[in-house]
Amino acid sequence: MKHTPYPDASTMRLLPWTSTGGKPCYVVGDGTGYVSRKADEVESIQLDMADELLGHATDLLADGEATGPQVRFLADRLTESLHQVQRIAESRGSRLEAVLSRSAPPQSQSQSQS
């Protein structure tokens, strides 16, 4: 999992889109604002599209008459989808890690040195 270089990354969420220059976008907050809700919607759409694409891939690859260009097009779409799903997993993993670290009981000095 990638970590952000920002000091309070526990309140930051990696968004499922990038800037026009391809750089990651983040939102800071408690996850209940407008941008967070839009990010949830986009992630849901991306995951649904990935599921549909997998179904299409299964059908196309089972077809003994699929052409090279069709398979290459499928590979391109699968690659795009996998990038999106990876970004969603990274975002959710970071948020889960932040929640778990906030809810974990603090370690005593003697435990942390053992």
C-alpha positions, 0 to 999 in steps of 0.5 A: 500500500502506498502512503501519502507524504502528508502529515495528517493522512488519516483524514485524507481520502484518495479519490477515484480520479486524477487531476488533468495532469494525472496527479492523485487527488485527495479530499480531507474530511470525515467522509460525509461531504459532497466530494466524498459522496461523489467519490463513493458514486464513482467508485461504485460505477467503476466496480460495476463496470469492472464486473461487466467487463469481466463478464464480457471477457469471459464470453469473448475468450470463450468464443473461438472466433475472437479476433486479435483486435478484439482481444487487444481491445479487451486487454486495453479495457481490462488494464484501465479497469484494473488501474481503477480497481487498484486505486479503489483498493488503495484508497479503502485500504488507507482509510481502513488502516487509519481507522484501525490505528485510531482505535488501537489501544496505545502500547506501553513503553515495555510492550513496544521495546519487546 
